[in-house]
């Protein structure tokens, strides 16, 4: 719970959003508050997990995705489609 306490806020945000959808009185403000609380919760969860070493895993994933993009996934198909000489 030391690092995952923002998940509790996410649970509240999901509950508020479900309530705003299923409520007989449609309140737009309640769903907006739920979305804002959800975004804040996810942001806080990312920041709290950065200290646990998860940031290294995220970095490895981004580096692998960059290498995959650079090595030319479908490079010939893209050049033929856009380059006409």
MODAWO-V697218 format. One record per backbone hydrogen bond with DSSP energy under -1.0 kcal/mol. CO is the residue of the C=O (numbers start at 1). NH is the residue of the N-H. If there is no record, write none. Layout:
{{CO/NH} {CO/NH}}
//
This chain:
{{4/7} {5/8} {6/10} {7/11} {8/12} {9/13} {10/14} {11/15} {12/16} {13/17} {14/18} {15/19} {16/20} {17/21} {18/22} {19/23} {27/31} {28/32} {29/33} {30/34} {31/35} {32/36} {33/37} {34/38} {35/39} {36/40} {37/41} {38/42} {39/43} {40/44} {41/45} {42/46} {43/47} {44/48} {45/49} {49/52} {49/54} {54/58} {55/59} {56/60} {57/61} {58/62} {59/63} {60/64} {61/65} {62/66} {63/67} {64/68} {65/69} {66/70} {67/71} {72/75} {74/78} {75/79} {76/80} {77/81} {78/82} {79/83}}
//
